[in-house]
């Protein structure tokens, strides 16, 4: 079982990071439960918003019970988030050994190739199962704390369905990893399938003619939400879980066949192709950077390296901007929803309640986009900000950088310029998508200018947090610690802001976070800019300049690149 244990140890950083972030996510969802009466009003508002059953399997008419809240907000999203574990671990099967030049050592062990593969697969499945057990324990005991007893059998059945989804994603990731022996390429294909499934589910939501597409996205076969709404274990329908299990068995057979026949001698040709792509290829969104190839090589190299990640988030925020206005339920339904929000006494609801939660289209945009922006932005900031300093240690680009005789501070400046452009492009695409969708939805153009201001100020927060993470990483040489601490810092500050804003005794702590000073909800809701916004924007720019100065001074005294 040496290969099995080694694989578990290799992914311990991913495991700890996931436990931290999933704990925060689950506890936040449990804590913002508004109570049965308020949930009934919320259900009434949601019924007019579209065919939500096409995405989540939600069945209306069940009342405002705690089970509905779990089905709608927890298990509906947790299935998407939890796929990160098998996707990252599965794509590292063999391909990570190939990338780290340890495949020869692995193959020299006195065990068969199939046994090596099976132990690696077992490691992925065990970690996935452990995450499900952890989810079960947290949800069950949290429900007891808030006095909403949920059936152990129903919760267990729902977790089993989630596990079948993770098994399929695990095997799908391993399939691409064994096929290509390239972890980066495997991650791209798995990411396209997961993000594509999410987008297809949104398309199905607003188009009855394209409803047949739901059968071609993986989340359709994860029907945990409907299971939670069942009153008893006898009424649980397992057909979709059975289909997913059959798909997994077939995929497992294909993996074994490829593993037995594929030559596992280390393949390094993909690295040569990637280096050529970095030298010649120009990403679609940044087609104009080719002319800077020789004058600002680190600027172009940073964009080339980040392009798969940037494409994914650009696609997510663009789709979000396109569909959000169409999801507006109308003034009457939104009044019911706003009453639900105003009845919640903790966390994000307190922020919304303090603003009055406008019962209008612009109020809907202001509130619905709040959490989404800072969730996506946190991932972008943590990833780009932490990798900008320490990624050369594993990407074999040190010689290339040193050969150009460029000072460390200049490399850092060019890379910061690149990620600033990347983040700006993501937000710009989101803004353009909002403009198109608002006009197509018939809401007029009056909201567009103030929405642009709100999105720009959100962008300013993200850049500030990204540069703060860069500053942190200049003091850390360990890549794993840099990534983990950057993520904990961003979401920790966001959590402090939300909790402190809720409790009057410690509300002053929220003023110490950047999220307090740029009030995106108020700006969109009131459709006005006050002097405080201008002053805070100037201060933010000053803080950014100070962080840049410290980072440049620090980077010249350390060997990071």
C-alpha positions in Angstrom: 0.0 0.0 0.0 3.0 2.3 -0.3 1.8 4.0 -3.5 -1.6 4.5 -1.8 -0.1 6.2 1.3 2.3 8.2 -0.8 -0.5 9.6 -2.9 -2.4 10.5 0.3 0.6 12.4 1.7 1.2 14.1 -1.7 -2.3 15.7 -1.6 -2.3 16.7 2.1 -2.1 20.4 1.2 -5.2 20.1 -1.0 -7.1 18.2 1.7 -6.4 20.7 4.5 -7.3 23.6 2.2 -10.5 22.0 1.1 -11.5 21.2 4.7 -11.0 24.8 5.7 -12.9 26.3 2.8 -15.7 23.7 2.8 -16.2 24.2 6.6 -16.7 27.9 6.1 -19.1 27.4 3.2 -21.2 24.8 5.0 -21.4 26.7 8.3 -22.3 30.0 6.5 -25.2 28.2 4.7 -26.4 26.6 7.9 -26.2 29.9 9.8 -28.2 32.0 7.3 -31.2 29.6 7.4 -34.0 32.1 7.9 -36.5 29.8 9.6 -39.5 27.9 8.2 -41.8 30.8 7.9 -39.4 33.0 6.0 -38.4 30.1 3.8 -42.0 29.7 2.7 -42.0 33.3 1.5 -38.7 32.7 -0.3 -40.1 29.6 -2.0 -43.1 31.7 -3.2 -40.7 34.2 -4.7 -38.5 31.6 -6.4 -41.4 29.8 -8.2 -41.6 32.5 -10.8 -37.9 32.6 -11.6 -37.8 29.7 -14.1 -37.5 26.0 -14.3 -35.2 25.5 -11.3 -36.1 21.9 -11.2 -34.1 21.5 -14.4 -30.9 22.4 -12.5 -31.4 21.4 -8.9 -34.1 18.8 -9.0 -36.1 21.0 -6.7 -39.8 20.1 -6.3 -42.0 22.9 -5.1 -44.9 22.6 -2.8 -42.9 20.9 -0.1 -43.3 24.0 2.2 -40.5 26.0 3.9 -39.0 23.1 5.8 -35.3 22.9 6.7 -35.0 20.1 4.2 -35.9 22.6 1.4 -33.2 25.0 2.5 -30.6 22.2 2.5 -31.8 21.0 -0.9 -31.7 24.5 -2.5 -28.6 26.1 -1.0 -26.4 23.4 0.3 -26.5 20.2 -1.7 -27.4 22.1 -4.9 -24.0 23.9 -4.8 -21.9 21.5 -2.8 -22.0 19.0 -5.6 -20.3 21.5 -7.8 -17.7 22.6 -5.2 -16.9 19.1 -4.0 -15.9 18.0 -7.5 -12.6 20.0 -7.0 -11.2 17.2 -4.9 -11.4 14.3 -7.4 -10.7 16.7 -10.3 -7.4 17.9 -8.8 -6.3 14.5 -7.4 -7.4 12.4 -10.4 -5.6 14.5 -12.9 -2.4 14.0 -11.0 -2.5 10.3 -11.5 0.8 9.3 -13.3 0.9 12.7 -15.0 2.2 14.4 -11.8 4.9 11.7 -11.7 5.7 12.4 -15.3 5.8 16.2 -14.7 8.1 15.7 -11.6 10.4 13.3 -13.5 9.6 10.5 -10.9 7.8 8.1 -13.3 11.0 6.0 -13.8 11.3 5.6 -10.0 7.7 4.7 -9.7 7.9 2.1 -12.4 11.0 0.5 -10.9 9.0 -0.7 -7.9 8.6 -4.5 -7.8 4.8 -4.2 -8.2 2.7 -4.5 -11.4 1.6 -1.4 -13.3 -2.1 -2.2 -12.7 -1.5 -2.4 -8.9 0.2 1.0 -9.0 -2.9 2.4 -10.8 -5.4 0.7 -8.5 -3.7 2.1 -5.4 -3.7 5.6 -6.9 -7.4 5.3 -7.8 -8.1 4.0 -4.3 -6.4 7.0 -2.8 -8.6 9.4 -4.8 -11.7 7.5 -3.8 -10.8 7.3 -0.1 -10.2 11.1 0.1 -13.5 11.7 -1.8 -15.3 9.4 0.6 -13.7 11.2 3.6 -14.9 14.5 2.4 -18.5 13.1 2.1 -18.3 11.7 5.7 -17.1 15.1 6.9 -20.0 16.8 5.1 -22.5 14.4 6.7 -21.2 15.0 10.2 -21.1 18.8 9.9 -24.6 19.0 8.3 -26.2 16.6 10.7 -24.9 18.1 13.9 -25.4 21.6 12.7 -29.1 20.8 12.1 -29.3 19.6 15.7 -27.8 22.8 17.0 -30.4 25.0 15.2 -33.2 22.6 16.2 -34.0 21.2 12.8 -33.7 17.5 13.0 -33.1 16.0 9.6 -33.6 12.3 8.9 -30.3 10.4 9.1 -31.5 8.0 6.4 -32.4 10.8 4.0 -29.2 12.7 4.6 -27.2 9.4 4.2 -29.0 8.7 0.9 -28.2 12.2 -0.4 -24.5 11.8 0.6 -24.4 8.5 -1.3 -25.6 10.2 -4.4 -23.0 12.9 -4.0 -20.4 10.2 -3.6 -21.4 8.6 -6.9 -20.9 12.0 -8.6 -17.4 12.2 -7.1 -16.5 8.7 -8.1 -17.5 9.5 -11.7 -15.5 12.8 -11.7 -12.5 10.9 -10.1 -12.5 8.3 -12.9 -13.1 10.9 -15.6 -10.0 12.8 -14.3 -7.9 9.7 -14.1 -9.0 8.8 -17.6 -7.6 12.0 -19.0 -4.5 11.8 -16.8 -3.6 8.2 -18.0 -4.5 9.1 -21.6 -2.3 12.2 -21.8 0.3 11.8 -19.0 0.0 15.5 -18.7 -1.7 16.9 -15.5 -2.2 20.4 -17.0 -3.9 19.1 -20.1 -6.0 16.7 -18.1 -7.1 19.5 -15.8 -8.2 21.6 -18.8 -10.4 18.8 -20.2 -12.0 18.1 -16.8 -12.5 21.8 -16.2 -14.2 22.2 -19.5 -16.6 19.4 -18.7 -17.5 20.7 -15.2 -17.8 24.3 -16.2 -19.6 23.3 -19.5 -22.1 21.2 -17.4 -22.8 24.3 -15.3 -23.4 26.5 -18.3 -25.6 23.9 -20.0 -27.7 23.7 -16.8 -28.2 27.5 -17.0 -29.1 27.3 -20.7 -31.7 24.6 -19.9 -33.2 26.8 -17.2 -34.3 29.5 -19.7 -35.0 27.4 -22.8 -37.6 24.7 -23.1 -36.5 23.9 -26.6 -33.0 23.0 -25.4 -34.2 21.1 -22.4 -32.9 17.8 -23.9 -29.3 19.1 -23.3 -29.7 18.5 -19.6 -28.9 14.8 -20.2 -25.5 15.8 -21.5 -24.2 17.5 -18.3 -23.0 15.6 -15.3 -24.9 17.4 -12.6 -28.2 16.2 -14.0 -27.3 12.8 -12.7 -26.7 14.1 -9.2 -30.2 14.4 -7.8 -29.4 14.8 -4.1 -31.7 17.9 -3.7 -34.8 15.9 -4.7 -33.7 13.1 -2.3 -33.6 15.5 0.7 -37.1 16.7 -0.1 -38.5 13.2 0.2 -40.4 12.5 3.5 -39.1 9.0 3.8 -36.3 6.7 2.6 -38.8 4.5 0.8 -39.6 7.3 -1.7 -36.0 8.0 -2.7 -35.5 7.4 -6.5 -32.1 6.0 -7.3 -32.3 5.9 -11.1 -29.9 8.8 -11.8 -27.4 7.4 -9.3 -27.6 4.0 -11.0 -26.9 5.6 -14.4 -23.9 7.4 -13.0 -22.6 4.2 -11.5 -22.9 2.4 -14.8 -21.0 5.2 -16.5 -18.3 4.9 -13.8 -18.0 1.2 -14.3 -17.5 1.6 -18.1 -15.0 4.4 -17.6 -13.1 2.2 -15.1 -12.8 -0.5 -17.7 -11.5 1.9 -20.3 -8.9 3.2 -17.8 -7.6 -0.3 -17.2 -7.5 -1.0 -20.9 -5.5 2.2 -21.6 -3.2 1.5 -18.6 -2.4 -2.0 -19.8 -1.6 -1.0 -23.4 -0.2 2.5 -23.1 3.6 3.0 -22.9 4.3 4.6 -19.6 7.9 5.6 -20.4 8.1 9.2 -19.4 6.7 11.5 -22.0 8.3 15.0 -22.1 7.2 16.0 -25.6 4.3 18.0 -24.1 6.7 20.2 -22.2 8.5 21.1 -25.4 5.2 21.9 -27.0 4.2 24.0 -24.0 7.4 26.0 -24.2 6.9 26.6 -27.9 3.4 27.7 -27.2 4.7 30.2 -24.7 7.1 31.6 -27.2 4.7 31.8 -30.2 1.1 31.4 -29.1 -1.0 34.5 -28.3 -4.1 33.9 -26.2 -7.4 35.0 -27.8 -8.4 37.6 -25.2 -5.0 39.2 -25.3 -4.2 39.1 -29.0 -2.5 42.5 -28.9 0.3 41.4 -26.6 2.4 39.8 -29.3 4.2 43.1 -30.1 5.4 43.2 -26.5 7.1 39.7 -26.7 10.7 41.0 -26.8 10.3 44.3 -24.9 8.3 42.9 -21.9 9.0 39.1 -22.0 7.8 38.5 -18.4 4.6 40.3 -19.0 3.8 38.1 -22.0 5.0 34.9 -20.3 2.7 35.6 -17.3 -0.4 35.9 -19.5 0.6 32.8 -21.4 0.9 30.8 -18.2 -2.4 32.0 -16.8 -4.6 31.8 -19.9 -6.5 28.5 -19.1 -7.4 29.8 -15.6 -8.4 33.2 -16.9 -10.5 31.7 -19.7 -12.5 29.6 -17.2 -13.3 32.6 -14.9 -13.9 34.9 -17.8 -16.5 32.4 -19.1 -18.1 32.0 -15.6 -18.5 35.8 -15.0 -19.6 36.4 -18.6 -22.4 33.8 -18.3 -23.3 35.2 -14.9 -23.7 38.6 -16.3 -25.8 37.3 -19.2 -28.3 35.2 -17.1 -28.7 37.3 -13.9 -31.1 39.9 -15.4 -33.2 37.2 -16.9 -33.5 35.5 -13.5 -35.1 38.6 -12.0 -38.5 37.2 -10.6 -40.4 40.5 -10.9 -41.3 43.1 -8.3 -44.0 41.1 -6.5 -41.8 38.0 -6.1 -38.8 40.1 -5.2 -40.8 41.8 -2.4 -41.3 38.3 -0.9 -37.7 37.5 -1.3 -36.6 40.8 0.3 -38.9 40.0 3.3 -37.1 36.7 3.6 -33.7 38.4 3.6 -34.9 41.0 6.1 -35.9 38.2 8.5 -32.5 36.6 8.6 -30.5 37.8 11.6 -27.0 36.9 10.7 -24.0 37.3 8.4 -24.6 38.5 4.8 -28.3 39.2 5.5 -27.3 41.8 8.1 -25.4 43.7 5.4 -28.4 43.5 3.1 -30.9 44.4 5.8 -28.9 47.5 6.8 -29.2 48.7 3.2 -33.0 48.1 3.1 -32.7 45.5 0.3 -34.4 47.4 -2.5 -37.5 45.7 -3.9 -36.5 46.5 -7.5 -34.4 45.2 -10.4 -31.4 47.2 -9.3 -31.8 45.9 -5.7 -31.8 42.4 -7.1 -28.6 43.0 -9.0 -27.0 44.6 -5.9 -27.8 41.8 -3.6 -27.5 38.7 -5.8 -24.1 39.7 -7.1 -22.6 40.4 -3.7 -21.5 37.0 -2.6 -20.8 35.7 -6.1 -18.4 38.5 -6.9 -16.3 38.1 -3.8 -16.4 34.3 -3.9 -15.1 34.2 -7.5 -12.8 37.2 -7.0 -11.2 35.5 -3.9 -10.3 32.5 -5.9 -8.8 34.6 -8.7 -6.9 36.8 -6.2 -5.5 33.9 -4.2 -4.4 31.9 -7.3 -2.8 34.7 -9.2 -1.4 36.6 -6.3 0.3 33.5 -4.7 1.6 32.0 -7.9 3.2 35.1 -9.2 6.1 34.8 -6.8 6.7 31.1 -6.3 5.5 29.3 -9.4 9.0 29.4 -11.1 10.2 26.9 -8.6 8.2 24.2 -10.2 7.7 25.3 -13.7 11.4 25.0 -14.8 11.5 28.6 -16.0 14.3 29.8 -13.8 17.0 29.4 -16.4 14.9 31.3 -19.0 14.4 34.2 -16.6 18.0 34.4 -15.5 19.2 34.2 -19.1 17.5 37.5 -19.8 19.4 39.3 -17.0 16.2 41.0 -15.8 16.2 42.3 -12.1 13.8 40.5 -9.8 11.8 43.7 -9.2 11.4 44.2 -13.0 10.1 40.7 -13.4 7.6 41.3 -10.6 6.5 44.6 -12.1 5.8 43.0 -15.5 3.9 40.1 -13.9 1.8 42.4 -11.7 0.9 44.4 -14.8 -0.1 41.2 -16.5 -2.4 39.9 -13.7 -3.9 43.4 -13.4 -4.8 43.3 -17.1 -6.2 39.7 -16.7 -8.4 40.7 -13.8 -9.5 43.9 -15.5 -10.4 41.8 -18.6 -12.6 39.4 -16.5 -14.5 42.3 -14.9 -14.9 44.1 -18.2 -16.4 41.0 -19.9 -18.8 40.7 -17.0 -19.8 44.3 -17.4 -20.3 44.0 -21.1 -22.4 40.9 -20.5 -24.6 42.8 -18.0 -25.1 45.6 -20.5 -26.2 43.1 -23.2 -28.5 41.2 -20.9 -30.1 44.3 -19.3 -30.9 45.8 -22.7 -32.2 42.4 -24.0 -34.3 42.0 -20.9 -36.0 45.4 -21.5 -34.8 47.1 -18.3 -33.4 50.1 -20.1 -30.0 51.7 -20.0 -30.4 53.9 -16.9 -28.7 51.3 -14.7 -25.7 50.8 -16.8 -23.4 53.7 -15.8 -23.8 53.2 -12.0 -23.4 49.4 -12.5 -20.1 50.2 -14.2 -19.0 52.2 -11.2 -20.0 49.4 -8.8 -18.1 46.8 -10.8 -15.0 49.1 -11.1 -14.9 49.6 -7.3 -15.3 45.8 -6.8 -12.3 45.4 -9.2 -10.4 47.9 -7.0 -11.0 45.7 -3.9 -9.8 42.6 -5.8 -6.7 44.3 -7.0 -5.9 45.5 -3.5 -6.4 42.0 -2.0 -4.3 40.5 -4.9 -1.4 42.9 -4.2 -1.7 42.2 -0.5 -1.3 38.5 -1.2 1.7 39.2 -3.4 3.2 41.1 -0.5 2.6 38.2 1.8 4.2 35.8 -0.6 7.4 37.8 -0.8 8.0 36.7 2.8 7.3 33.0 2.1 9.5 30.7 0.1 7.3 27.5 0.4 4.8 27.4 -2.5 2.2 25.3 -0.6 2.2 27.6 2.4 2.0 30.7 0.2 -1.1 29.4 -1.6 -2.8 28.1 1.6 -2.1 31.4 3.6 -3.2 33.6 0.7 -6.5 31.8 0.5 -7.0 31.8 4.2 -6.2 35.5 4.4 -8.7 36.5 1.7 -11.6 34.5 2.9 -10.7 35.1 6.5 -10.9 38.8 6.0 -14.2 38.4 4.2 -15.6 36.2 7.0 -14.5 38.7 9.7 -16.2 41.5 7.7 -19.5 39.6 7.5 -19.5 38.4 11.1 -18.4 41.7 12.6 -21.0 43.6 10.5 -23.6 41.4 12.1 -22.8 41.8 15.8 -23.1 45.3 17.2 -20.5 44.8 19.9 -17.7 44.0 17.5 -19.0 45.9 14.4 -16.0 48.2 14.5 -13.9 45.3 13.3 -15.6 45.3 10.0 -14.2 48.8 9.4 -10.7 47.2 9.4 -11.5 45.3 6.2 -11.4 46.6 2.6 -14.9 45.2 2.0 -16.5 47.8 4.4 -15.2 50.9 2.7 -16.3 50.3 -0.8 -20.0 49.8 -0.4 -21.0 48.2 -3.6 -24.6 47.4 -2.5 -25.3 51.0 -1.4 -23.8 52.4 -4.6 -26.0 50.2 -6.9 -29.1 50.4 -4.6 -29.0 54.2 -4.2 -27.5 54.8 -7.7 -25.3 57.6 -6.3 -21.6 58.2 -5.5 -20.8 60.2 -2.3 -17.6 62.0 -1.3 -16.6 59.1 0.9 -16.4 56.8 -2.1 -14.0 59.2 -3.8 -11.8 59.6 -0.7 -11.8 55.8 -0.1 -10.8 55.2 -3.7 -7.9 57.5 -3.5 -6.8 55.8 -0.2 -7.0 52.4 -1.9 -4.7 53.6 -4.6 -2.3 54.9 -2.1 -2.3 51.6 -0.2 -1.7 49.7 -3.4 1.3 51.9 -4.1 2.7 51.3 -0.6 2.3 47.6 -1.0 4.0 47.7 -4.4 6.9 49.6 -3.0 7.5 47.2 -0.1 7.2 44.2 -2.4 9.8 45.6 -4.8 12.2 46.3 -2.0 11.7 42.9 -0.5 11.9 40.9 -3.7 15.4 42.3 -4.6 16.8 40.8 -1.4 15.5 37.3 -1.9 16.1 34.6 -4.5 12.5 33.7 -5.5 12.7 33.7 -9.3 
